[in-house]
C-alpha cells in the first residue's frame, strides 16, 4: 500500500487522536489552575482589589492553545516512534499510525508542525520561559521517555513522569509575564509551581501502575519493562502505596502563606487536600489483584483507583483555585457535599432495614 493511499484512509479524527486529547485535557487543567493561582495570590496580596479578569482569561487562552499544540506534538512523536509495538497491544492497536491509516512520515510531519507552531505561539503571545518549559517537555517525553526509558527501564513511567508535570510551570511562567527571564528559567519567583510539578510527578506512578496491573501481559508481549510483570503485582502495590503516601504528605504541606492569602484560605486548603488524599489513598490500599476480571478484562479495584486518581489530581488543583477565590463559598460547597453524602448513607440504611408489618 502506498503512502498516499494509506493517508487517504485517515479521518480528521485520526489526526486529532494522534495528539492524545484525553491526556491533554487533564494536563491543561493543571496549567489553567496554575495561572489562576498566580493571579489570585497577587489579588489577595493587593487586598482583593484590581483583579484583571480579561488579562487572566487571555493568558489562559494563550497557554491552552500553546500547551495543546506542543503536548499534542510530543504525543504524535510518541505515536510515530511506537508504531512497531502499538499494534501488539489492545489499548493502542487502534491508533491511526499503528493500523496504517496515517504513514509514519505524515505523522512525523504533523508532530513537527504541532511542536514548532506551539512553541512559536508561546514565544510570541506569552514569553520565552513558558516556551522553554513546553520544549523541555517535548524533548524529555520523546528522547528520555519514549526512545530510551520506555523500552529499557522499569522506572520508565517514574522518571518519564517529569514530562507530564511541566504544564503548571508553563502556565505560571506565562502568568508572570515580563517578571520572568529566560536567563534563569528555573526562577519562577515562588515555590508553588514547583510544588505543583512535584504533585504531578509523584502522582504519575501510582496512577499509571493501577492501569498496568491488569494490562501486564500486553506490556510483557510488547517487550515494555513495566513494573507489574517485571517485579510482580505485590512489589507494584507496595511502591504504589509508598508513592501515594509521599504524594499526600507533599500535597498537605502548608503551600500557602497565611500572611498573603489569609489564614482561612491557607488552612482550609491543607484540610481539603488531606481529605482528598485519604480518599485516593484508600483506593490504592483497596486494590486486590486476586479479584476476578470484569467484562472489559480489568481488575475492578485497580480500575476504580485509576479513575479516582484522575479526579483526585484535578480536584487538588481546582480546590487551590477555589480557596484563593472564596474560602467562604468553598466551605458552603463542602457542607453541601457532606450533607448529600450523609443523605445517601441514611437512605441506603433505611432501604436495607426490614419492614415490620403492622398488627
C-alpha positions, -999 to 999 in steps of 0.1 A, spaced: 0 0 0 14 34 -10 17 63 14 -9 84 -3 -33 55 -3 -28 49 34 -31 86 43 -63 88 23 -79 65 48 -72 88 76 -100 110 90 -98 143 108 -105 124 140 -74 102 133 -52 132 130 -67 147 162 -64 115 181 -27 113 174 -24 142 199 -40 120 227 -67 146 235 -79 128 266 -45 131 283 -42 167 271 -74 177 288 -61 168 323 -27 184 316 -44 217 306 -65 217 337 -33 219 358 -18 246 336 -50 267 338 -51 263 375 -15 275 378 -24 307 360 -54 313 382 -34 305 414 -7 330 404 -32 358 396 -54 351 427 -24 352 450 -15 386 436 -51 397 440 -51 386 477 -18 404 483 -34 435 469 -62 430 494 -86 417 468 -86 448 446 -78 452 409 -82 417 396 -77 418 358 -102 392 346 -96 400 310 -58 396 313 -61 364 332 -85 350 306 -62 360 277 -32 343 294 -53 311 299 -63 311 263 -27 316 251 -14 288 273 -43 264 264 -35 268 227 3 266 231 1 238 255 -23 218 234 -1 222 203 32 214 220 19 185 241 0 172 211 32 173 191 50 153 217 23 127 218 23 125 180 61 118 180 53 90 205 28 75 181 54 76 153 81 60 174 59 33 189 44 22 156 62 -12 160 48 -20 194 14 -3 194 -2 -30 171 7 -56 197 -14 -40 225 -51 -39 226 -51 -4 241 -30 11 213 -37 -11 183 -64 12 170 -41 42 168 -40 57 133 -3 51 126 -4 16 142 -31 5 119 -17 22 88 -43 49 83 -15 76 87 20 69 74 50 75 98 63 102 75 30 121 76 28 116 114 63 129 118 55 160 98 23 165 118 43 162 150 68 188 138 41 212 127 24 210 161 55 213 181 70 242 162 38 262 159 30 257 196 65 269 206 63 299 183 29 307 197 41 307 233 72 328 225 51 354 207 20 356 229 34 345 263 72 346 269 103 326 263 103 309 297 68 294 291 81 282 257 112 268 273 93 245 296 70 234 268 100 225 246 116 208 276 85 186 280 86 177 243 123 167 243 121 149 276 90 129 265 104 120 231 141 113 238 143 104 275 110 86 279 98 72 245 132 65 229 151 54 260 134 46 293 101 31 280 119 1 264 148 -3 288 139 6 324 113 -5 349 115 31 361 102 44 328 69 58 340 85 72 371 113 93 355 92 99 324 65 115 346 86 147 346 74 154 310 38 154 321 45 175 352 56 207 333 22 223 324 20 242 357 55 256 350 43 268 316 12 284 330 29 300 359 57 314 337 31 328 313 12 345 342 44 361 354 48 380 320 79 402 319 88 394 355 105 361 345 137 358 325 150 332 301 184 338 317 172 316 345 140 297 336 141 279 369 135 311 389 97 314 388 95 336 418 77 312 441 79 275 452 43 270 443 48 260 406 75 236 417 52 220 443 26 216 416 52 200 394 61 176 423 25 166 428 20 155 392 54 138 392 46 118 424 10 111 412 21 95 379 35 61 391 5 50 412 -19 64 386 -3 45 357 6 13 375 -31 9 385 -37 6 348 -7 -16 342 -17 -41 368 -44 -56 345 -25 -50 313 7 -66 324 6 -94 298 2 -68 270 32 -49 281 52 -81 285 43 -92 250 53 -58 236 86 -60 255 80 -29 276 95 -35 311 66 -23 332 67 -28 369 38 -54 373 53 -81 351 90 -74 359 88 -73 397 52 -87 402 20 -72 414 29 -73 451 60 -52 446 40 -29 424 13 -24 450 39 -17 477 56 10 456 22 25 446 13 28 483 46 45 491 42 70 463 6 77 473 17 84 509 45 107 498 21 124 475 -4 130 503 23 144 525 36 168 499 1 179 490 -9 186 526 21 207 532 14 244 540 17 256 505 0 290 510 14 318 531 -13 329 555 0 365 555 -5 367 518 -38 349 512 -54 348 547 -53 321 574 -87 307 564 -76 300 528 -43 286 538 -56 262 564 -87 253 545 -67 241 515 -45 219 537 -76 203 552 -92 197 517 -61 181 502 -57 159 533 -92 146 529 -88 141 492 -55 123 499 -72 99 523 -99 92 497 -73 85 470 -50 65 493 -79 43 503 -85 34 467 -48 24 463 -49 3 495 -81 -14 484 -67 -28 452 -70 -66 452 -51 -82 423 -68 -115 430 -102 -101 420 -119 -117 390 -116 -96 359 -147 -77 347 -162 -79 313 -135 -55 299 -107 -76 313 -99 -52 341 -92 -57 378 -122 -37 392 -105 -23 423 -74 -13 402 -96 4 375 -115 22 403 -82 35 417 -71 46 382 -102 67 377 -102 81 412 -67 92 406 -78 113 377 -105 131 398 -80 134 427 -54 153 407 -80 176 391 -96 183 425 -65 193 444 -57 219 417 -93 231 414 -95 233 452 -65 255 454 -82 280 430 -114 278 450 -100 286 484 -80 315 470 -111 329 452 -135 325 481 -129 303 512 -164 310 524 -180 297 492 -157 267 493 -168 259 529 -205 261 518 -198 238 489 -181 213 511 -210 214 536 -235 207 507 -214 177 496 -212 163 531 -250 167 535 -255 149 502 -233 121 512 -250 117 546 -284 118 529 -274 89 506 -260 69 536 -292 75 555 -314 64 526 -293 33 520 -296 23 556 -333 30 556 -339 9 525 -319 -20 539 -339 -22 572 -366 -49 571 -401 -36 571 -423 -46 601 -459 -55 593 -485 -37 615 -509 -57 636 
